[in-house]
Amino acid sequence: MPPLSLAGLSTGPAQAWGSVRLVPLLRDEPVPHLRLHRRVYRDPSIVEVGDGTVYTSFIPHAFVATWQDGDGPAASYGTRLLEKDDAGTGPARMPIRVRRRMARRVAKDRLRFLPLHLAVEGYLALHFGGPEIAWEEWSRRAVDRGLSPRCEEAYLGLHVQGLEDALGVFEIHPGQCGVMIYVADALAGAFVVPHPDDYRALHATLVEDLYGAQIYQYGLLRPPLDGMLVRIDDTRVRTPRDLRAEAARFQAEWARFHDEVMAGGLFDPDGTYQEVQYLNGFTLGRFLPSFALRRENHIGEAITDGDGRIAYLKSFRLSDGQVHRGHLLTRLAAHGWRLADAAPALGTDAAGLALRLERSGFGYLLRQDVLDHYRAQARARARG
């Protein structure tokens, strides 16, 4: 698989609204033989991943408590204590749809997948099985259950300050097949589709996408954006042709700056790509970064054609905490889950690594007595 790139898409003029900057992506010609459309599911969904586990994309504030008198599970609105023989007096319930797999053929020429959930599942499944060898440091739970359950925080686009307004006033350009979304000039996400009509139909769905905690916080800060205004040297303009030439030059400079600097961290050359599904010459896959610290890291999913050209793309920027957790897990796995071996690669010792795991929410993976021992070492160092 060649490295992912935005080849075939050109960068249009940016538009800013508050702290949100939207950069259109244009195609000279649509990608042939592929179209995207939206299907709305109003009920919570549980997806059968295929190995006996399930992925829950949304659960209301309730428990999955019972099966309806029909053919599907249900979530209860609230909780009640009932006598053992009480029947028909339970609280009202809402149906839950059970779907098979993240990406599934629903017809010979049709593939259904949940936008961004394929990418998020790839991140949540990162070294999900936990230690391959039962080293003495790890708890029985870590060996038996790995990193289950695993959860991460994300925000709906409607909660990112200014995003809905920006999308409402955004001018859709002729030939536009995508957009790069920036909040406080931090790349929040990329969205690409094969055809301009698809983009017009799906433009408003960007407020229903997931965005990281860091992007949500940037939206709350609402820093004023530089308009990136350009000044034309009037000594170089004598005719309308000169003015058009200057405008074209500035547009080319802006596109080059955007592609190389602002969007330069979208695809990680040291990251990984996993092919998930094939359909009539197109490949659906997801990508993960290398989890390098102190730089932006994006996860995402893409549909590419036989030449590797991106027909569909959706990305999610990981927060610093999510990058740090991915960094810890990948380094541990690379060193066989031995704390003593992994610690030098992370610039610390076994005790320091154990405490970093605890601060990152992975303390339950370590035996309690081992963790207590490392805590005592840290306190002794602090006193000493």
FENWO-V891351 format. One record per residue. N is the residue number from 1. RES is the residue in three letters. PHI is phi as a letter, one per 20 degrees, with the letter a starting at -180 (* if undefined). OMEGA is omega in whole degrees, -180 to 180 (999 if undefined). NEAR is the number of other ideal C-beta (glycine too) atoms within 10 Angstrom. Layout:
n={N/N}
res={RES/RES}
phi={PHI/PHI}
omega={OMEGA/OMEGA}
near={NEAR/NEAR}
//
This chain:
n={1/2/3/4/5/6/7/8/9/10/11/12/13/14/15/16/17/18/19/20/21/22/23/24/25/26/27/28/29/30/31/32/33/34/35/36/37/38/39/40/41/42/43/44/45/46/47/48/49/50/51/52/53/54/55/56/57/58/59/60/61/62/63/64/65/66/67/68/69/70/71/72/73/74/75/76/77/78/79/80/81/82/83/84/85/86/87/88/89/90/91/92/93/94/95/96/97/98/99/100/101/102/103/104/105/106/107/108/109/110/111/112/113/114/115/116/117/118/119/120/121/122/123/124/125/126/127/128/129/130/131/132/133/134/135/136/137/138/139/140/141/142/143/144/145/146/147/148/149/150/151/152/153/154/155/156/157/158/159/160/161/162/163/164/165/166/167/168/169/170/171/172/173/174/175/176/177/178/179/180/181/182/183/184/185/186/187/188/189/190/191/192/193/194/195/196/197/198/199/200/201/202/203/204/205/206/207/208/209/210/211/212/213/214/215/216/217/218/219/220/221/222/223/224/225/226/227/228/229/230/231/232/233/234/235/236/237/238/239/240/241/242/243/244/245/246/247/248/249/250/251/252/253/254/255/256/257/258/259/260/261/262/263/264/265/266/267/268/269/270/271/272/273/274/275/276/277/278/279/280/281/282/283/284/285/286/287/288/289/290/291/292/293/294/295/296/297/298/299/300/301/302/303/304/305/306/307/308/309/310/311/312/313/314/315/316/317/318/319/320/321/322/323/324/325/326/327/328/329/330/331/332/333/334/335/336/337/338/339/340/341/342/343/344/345/346/347/348/349/350/351/352/353/354/355/356/357/358/359/360/361/362/363/364/365/366/367/368/369/370/371/372/373/374/375/376/377/378/379/380/381/382/383/384}
res={MET/PRO/PRO/LEU/SER/LEU/ALA/GLY/LEU/SER/THR/GLY/PRO/ALA/GLN/ALA/TRP/GLY/SER/VAL/ARG/LEU/VAL/PRO/LEU/LEU/ARG/ASP/GLU/PRO/VAL/PRO/HIS/LEU/ARG/LEU/HIS/ARG/ARG/VAL/TYR/ARG/ASP/PRO/SER/ILE/VAL/GLU/VAL/GLY/ASP/GLY/THR/VAL/TYR/THR/SER/PHE/ILE/PRO/HIS/ALA/PHE/VAL/ALA/THR/TRP/GLN/ASP/GLY/ASP/GLY/PRO/ALA/ALA/SER/TYR/GLY/THR/ARG/LEU/LEU/GLU/LYS/ASP/ASP/ALA/GLY/THR/GLY/PRO/ALA/ARG/MET/PRO/ILE/ARG/VAL/ARG/ARG/ARG/MET/ALA/ARG/ARG/VAL/ALA/LYS/ASP/ARG/LEU/ARG/PHE/LEU/PRO/LEU/HIS/LEU/ALA/VAL/GLU/GLY/TYR/LEU/ALA/LEU/HIS/PHE/GLY/GLY/PRO/GLU/ILE/ALA/TRP/GLU/GLU/TRP/SER/ARG/ARG/ALA/VAL/ASP/ARG/GLY/LEU/SER/PRO/ARG/CYS/GLU/GLU/ALA/TYR/LEU/GLY/LEU/HIS/VAL/GLN/GLY/LEU/GLU/ASP/ALA/LEU/GLY/VAL/PHE/GLU/ILE/HIS/PRO/GLY/GLN/CYS/GLY/VAL/MET/ILE/TYR/VAL/ALA/ASP/ALA/LEU/ALA/GLY/ALA/PHE/VAL/VAL/PRO/HIS/PRO/ASP/ASP/TYR/ARG/ALA/LEU/HIS/ALA/THR/LEU/VAL/GLU/ASP/LEU/TYR/GLY/ALA/GLN/ILE/TYR/GLN/TYR/GLY/LEU/LEU/ARG/PRO/PRO/LEU/ASP/GLY/MET/LEU/VAL/ARG/ILE/ASP/ASP/THR/ARG/VAL/ARG/THR/PRO/ARG/ASP/LEU/ARG/ALA/GLU/ALA/ALA/ARG/PHE/GLN/ALA/GLU/TRP/ALA/ARG/PHE/HIS/ASP/GLU/VAL/MET/ALA/GLY/GLY/LEU/PHE/ASP/PRO/ASP/GLY/THR/TYR/GLN/GLU/VAL/GLN/TYR/LEU/ASN/GLY/PHE/THR/LEU/GLY/ARG/PHE/LEU/PRO/SER/PHE/ALA/LEU/ARG/ARG/GLU/ASN/HIS/ILE/GLY/GLU/ALA/ILE/THR/ASP/GLY/ASP/GLY/ARG/ILE/ALA/TYR/LEU/LYS/SER/PHE/ARG/LEU/SER/ASP/GLY/GLN/VAL/HIS/ARG/GLY/HIS/LEU/LEU/THR/ARG/LEU/ALA/ALA/HIS/GLY/TRP/ARG/LEU/ALA/ASP/ALA/ALA/PRO/ALA/LEU/GLY/THR/ASP/ALA/ALA/GLY/LEU/ALA/LEU/ARG/LEU/GLU/ARG/SER/GLY/PHE/GLY/TYR/LEU/LEU/ARG/GLN/ASP/VAL/LEU/ASP/HIS/TYR/ARG/ALA/GLN/ALA/ARG/ALA/ARG/ALA/ARG/GLY}
phi={*/f/g/f/b/e/g/n/d/d/e/e/f/f/c/c/b/m/e/d/d/d/d/f/d/d/d/f/c/f/f/f/m/b/c/c/b/d/c/e/d/e/d/g/c/d/d/e/f/p/d/n/d/c/d/d/e/a/c/f/f/a/d/f/d/b/e/f/f/a/c/b/f/b/d/e/e/n/c/c/e/c/f/g/e/f/c/m/d/f/f/f/c/d/f/c/e/d/d/e/m/f/c/b/f/d/a/f/c/b/c/d/b/e/g/m/f/f/f/f/f/f/f/f/e/g/l/f/f/m/f/f/c/f/f/f/f/e/f/f/f/f/f/f/d/m/e/e/e/c/b/c/e/b/c/f/g/f/e/e/g/n/f/f/f/f/f/f/e/f/e/e/e/g/m/f/c/a/b/d/d/c/c/l/m/d/f/e/a/c/b/c/c/f/c/g/f/f/f/f/f/d/g/f/f/f/f/e/f/e/c/f/f/f/f/g/f/f/f/f/f/l/f/f/e/f/f/l/f/d/d/e/f/f/f/e/d/c/c/g/f/f/f/f/f/f/f/f/f/f/f/f/f/f/f/f/f/f/f/e/d/f/d/f/e/f/d/e/f/e/e/c/c/c/f/d/b/d/b/l/n/d/c/e/b/c/c/c/e/e/l/f/f/l/b/f/c/c/d/a/c/b/d/d/e/f/e/n/f/f/e/c/b/b/c/c/e/f/f/g/f/f/f/f/f/f/f/f/f/f/f/f/f/f/d/m/m/e/g/f/e/f/g/f/f/d/m/b/d/f/f/f/f/f/f/f/f/f/f/e/n/d/g/f/f/e/f/f/f/f/f/f/f/f/f/f/f/f/f/f/f/f/f/e}
omega={177/179/177/177/178/177/-177/177/178/-177/178/180/-178/174/-176/176/-176/179/-177/174/-179/-178/-178/174/-171/174/172/179/176/173/-176/170/177/175/177/173/-174/171/-175/172/-176/180/173/-175/170/-176/175/-174/175/-180/-179/177/179/177/-178/-176/178/174/178/-179/-179/176/169/-165/-172/174/178/174/-177/-173/179/177/-178/175/-175/171/179/-176/177/172/-176/170/-174/-174/179/179/176/-179/180/-180/178/-177/175/-177/175/180/175/-177/-177/173/179/-180/-172/173/176/174/-178/-177/-175/-179/177/174/-179/-177/179/-178/175/179/-179/178/178/178/-179/-180/-178/180/-173/-176/179/-175/177/180/-176/175/-172/-177/-169/179/176/178/180/-179/-176/-170/-179/-177/180/-5/179/-179/177/-176/175/-178/174/-180/178/-178/176/-173/174/-175/-179/179/-179/179/-180/-178/-176/177/179/-174/171/-180/-178/179/-180/-180/170/-176/178/173/-172/180/168/-178/-178/-178/176/-179/-179/176/-175/-170/178/178/176/-178/179/-179/-173/-178/-176/-178/-179/177/177/180/178/177/-175/-179/-180/179/177/180/177/178/178/-179/177/178/178/-177/171/-179/-179/178/178/178/-179/177/-175/177/-179/-177/177/-176/174/178/177/-180/178/179/178/180/179/179/179/178/178/178/178/-179/179/178/-180/-174/-175/-174/-174/-179/-174/-178/-177/-179/-178/-180/179/-179/-178/178/-179/176/-173/-173/177/177/172/176/178/-179/174/180/179/-179/177/178/177/179/173/-178/177/172/-179/179/-179/166/-180/179/-176/167/-180/177/-176/179/-179/180/-178/174/179/179/171/-175/-178/179/178/175/180/179/179/176/-179/179/177/178/179/-177/-178/179/176/-179/-179/-180/174/178/172/-178/-177/180/-177/-174/180/178/179/175/-179/174/-176/180/179/179/179/-180/175/176/179/180/-180/178/-180/-179/-178/179/-177/174/-175/-179/177/179/178/179/180/176/179/177/-179/178/179/179/-179/179/-170/999}
near={11/10/11/21/13/19/10/18/22/14/21/23/13/18/16/18/16/17/23/26/25/20/23/22/25/16/21/8/9/18/22/10/12/19/14/17/10/11/6/6/11/7/14/19/16/17/22/15/13/12/6/6/11/12/20/13/16/11/13/13/7/16/11/16/13/12/11/12/7/8/8/11/17/21/18/17/13/10/10/9/5/10/7/4/5/10/7/5/8/16/12/8/17/14/14/19/13/12/16/11/16/25/18/15/13/10/7/7/9/11/18/14/18/19/17/23/21/23/24/21/20/21/20/16/15/16/18/14/13/22/19/12/9/14/15/7/22/18/20/9/14/21/16/10/15/15/19/11/7/15/7/16/11/18/17/13/21/11/14/26/17/18/27/15/13/22/19/11/9/17/10/12/16/7/16/20/28/24/23/26/25/23/31/21/15/17/21/27/25/25/23/24/30/24/18/18/14/22/25/13/15/16/17/12/14/22/18/14/22/19/27/28/17/21/25/21/15/23/23/13/10/14/12/9/17/9/9/14/5/12/6/13/7/10/6/11/15/9/8/8/9/13/14/11/13/16/13/10/13/15/15/11/11/18/16/11/14/19/18/9/9/19/18/12/16/22/21/21/8/8/18/12/19/12/11/17/17/12/15/10/11/18/18/20/21/24/23/22/26/15/23/15/11/6/11/17/24/22/27/27/27/23/25/22/17/8/9/15/18/24/26/22/24/24/23/23/26/23/19/14/16/22/22/16/22/23/19/20/20/17/16/24/16/12/16/12/21/14/24/12/15/19/20/12/12/17/8/15/14/18/20/17/24/25/18/17/22/16/12/16/14/19/15/14/23/23/15/10/9/17/20/11/14/22/14/11/16/13/10/10/10/7/6/5}
//
